């Protein structure tokens, strides 16, 4: 997945450079892709929250590996649906791994997650959200940026 994204960025940057257009240094470094040696961590602190991987949480009494991501998205019922609905969708996941992608001039921390299927999320009688981590869903896009302002601990 990451290789596909960097290939796409590299193609776009190459087209801009071929046309003589200027590209900022950060985008140039992104287009080159990260170092193939990835630093992994069992814990990470950001936005005043401490996150851990599920393997670290297994031996602890407190759990800090669950996160939620709030997404503002367009929802479509089918390919023929012309009534697009914009809404807020909350995704729930567990952190399997924490990676720090090294782009030589800067690093980008990402969480590799197990996303919960939407049928695994329910509200109980008191209004609390109950997440069934045995019902995993989306597997093709496991990464989320750690410093995403819409990500929070659950």
Secondary structure by P-SEA (a helix, b strand, c coil): caaaaaaaaaaaaaaaaaacccccaaaaaaaaccccbbbbbcccccccbbbbcccccccccccccbbbbbbbbbbbccccccbbbbbbbbbbbbbcbbbbbbcccbbbbbbbccccccccccccccbbbbbccccccccccccccccccccccc
